[in-house]
Amino acid sequence: MLRVNSLRSSLRTLGIAVLGSALLLSTAYAQTVDKDPKVKQEVMEKLKTTIDRFAFVPNTDFKKLNDFLEANKEKIESAKDDEEFVRGINDALRKFGFSHIVLNTPKSTERRNTGKTVGIGFQSSVTPEGLLIIRVVDGAPASEVNLEPGDLITEIDGQKADGPGKIAGEEGTKVRLKVKKRSGKTETYELTRRPFSTIRKEELTWVDKNTAKISVWSFDMRNYDSKNIADLIDKAKEAKNLIIDLRFNGGGAVVNLMHLAGFFISSEDTMGYMIDRGTYSRFEKENGRKPNSLIEASSMGRAMKPRSSTGPVYKGNVVVLVNEGSGSAAEIFAAAMKEIYGASVVGSKSAGAVLVSVIVDATNGFSMQYPISDYVTLRGYRLEGNGVVPDVEVKVDRPTLPYEKDPVIEKSLAVLERIRLREERAGGKSGS
């Protein structure tokens, strides 16, 4: 378990901090607020003392947390269960106006720790007609009854399917779904909710004979498979073009984004700078004043460099895909590839959630995440609140189904074709 009093030594052991996720807590006894009202006060006290002592974002007064909690007191005190309590706390935390400061329920904490959740196992998009299934998780209850992308859930337990919330429930309970199949036929299914794995391995697909695509779903310590990534890069290294798909990659451990970056960028190159409390202290001590800006402070910041034992492996044309679901470590990687490698970024603007953070115990099975460092790119661009802006923007209304043409991929191929034509006119060789 990563406790607050061992935070610094634990980070030294890891060699780097965390963005968005990845410090796994051991499973603690989960005492719900509806069973013991004292839990609310215990969690809030731990939250306040930890954030006041350890959290850091430039020019932020974390003592304001007391005022934010007081303003939300009625909602917090009236919360009847863990979900309502956490919503009340997080409404207060959002008033800081930046990312990576959040309280998690015991159930959410358990899901992060184990890589499993309870349910029936699909991802969907809300439409006027119901829930359109986008992806079905292998080995989950939904896959066992052959639900598939393109199926439309119209009713959940006899009620209109107007959102995914009605799907949730306790392990062992049943849910009845009325489904309009992609074929047009209507079927009814009764499924039992049970645990299933949320881990999704990175995938390599070939878009055409010259273009490979590697999808990286997360940089989380439990999800990111460095050996699998190395194998996929090895299979794709001779491709003239490579698309790296980071859409809906919410981030994870910095060490993992540095691992991926090492296949493209030299370990001698600086990707950007982490700026923490110590950075500001060193700057003030050396200059006799506080830094005027985050960029000025970056001169004392910790340089982030790729990790590689072999040096860059891939040297062809690269397109990186991002969208509003790309956050944290995924944004750092995309920005570095754009600024240093010269990759094109295609999609929609990323989340702009790029504060370095840690996740620690908040008592009674709850966990908290809070920021300890800001970040600027090599060119001095602050990603937090701004995001990665694509070179080519592609707007989509919903995730693309497997059997549909992906407009973001189509636009990426057009970008790569322009590169090929430009190199051809210049007398160069595409992918050299």
Helices and strands as residue ranges (DSSP letters): G 4-6, H 7-14, E 18-19, H 38-54, G 62-64, H 65-71, H 73-77, H 82-93, G 94-96, E 102-104, H 106-114, E 116-119, E 122-127, E 130-136, H 141-144, E 152-156, E 159-160, G 164-167, E 174-180, E 186-192, E 194-197, E 203-208, E 211-215, H 226-236, E 241-245, E 252-253, H 254-261, E 272-276, H 277-287, H 294-297, G 298-300, E 302-304, E 317-322, H 329-336, I 337-341, E 344-347, E 356-361, E 367-377, E 392-393, H 407-425
